[in-house]
């Protein structure tokens, strides 16, 4: 218990520090007195709130996907949820008037994600209803991944079609959103609600997820409702991913690198790993967004570019150390 408190307390302190830095600093410099400039409360605070909530959702979804699929290389986007959300957002952006572009993109992303979730559960229901004895990668997990890959490929083709039909006036905004865009910070409230609900369920279910990691049959013999737990975990991870994509577009590597790195440092106890992934994911994306706003100031880079540039070498280093 003491170790868990130290880890989570340190990550919470890191998250608070990153949030404060993101709220106080930007492309125009840093401010030491928050109440002196309304820019902090009108622009930077909502953006920092969005970044932390989205990062927390991605970190938590990645950790759930990795334990659910028993694959440390799984991430929130592996099952095609982001593809449906992206296609829905771009479709609504093309159809809606410019004055309603922000709201229509969020609505379209959420609807597209829900459609992809429905397709996933419909096509992979046999995998969800099958017990696997081993604790290693299972045929059920492989079937889920293959189903997700096919769903993502289908939505990717639809997304390519939408981009090819888009007028030049909207094409730049669409591409920026696809690379991860936190400029629209109107929806940080719903993102925080989604994070609180997802994290509450994950913490409550963490002891059963620990047992599930040892194999479906073992967990079933110990009284864990395996099929129901697996379906709910997949649904929670999918909704967390959908909420993150609806707010900020497709931001890669946070949901992959953060849980994987934490697992190497603190172990695979889901009681610690799941809340730690949410805190570390929020801090990581908040710092990445701060870099995106300051490294090439006054130009603001898409935050997905920063997460990719940092995430690729970090993940390669982690892989190298794990082989050693």
Secondary structure by P-SEA (a helix, b strand, c coil): caaaaaaaaaaaaaaaaaaaaaaacccccccccccccccccccaaaaaaaaaaaaaaaaaaaaaaaaaaccccccccccaaaaaaaaaaaaaaacccccaaaaaaaaaaaaaaaaaaaaaaaaaccccccccccccccaaaaaaaaaaaaaaaaaaaaaaaaaaacccccaaaaaaaaaccccccccaaaaaaaaaaaaaaaaaaaaaaaaaaacaaaaaaaccaaaaaaaaaaaaaaaaaaaaaacccccccccccaaaaaaaccccccccaaaaaaaaaaaaaaaaaaaaacccccccccaaaaaaaaaaaaaaaaaaaaac
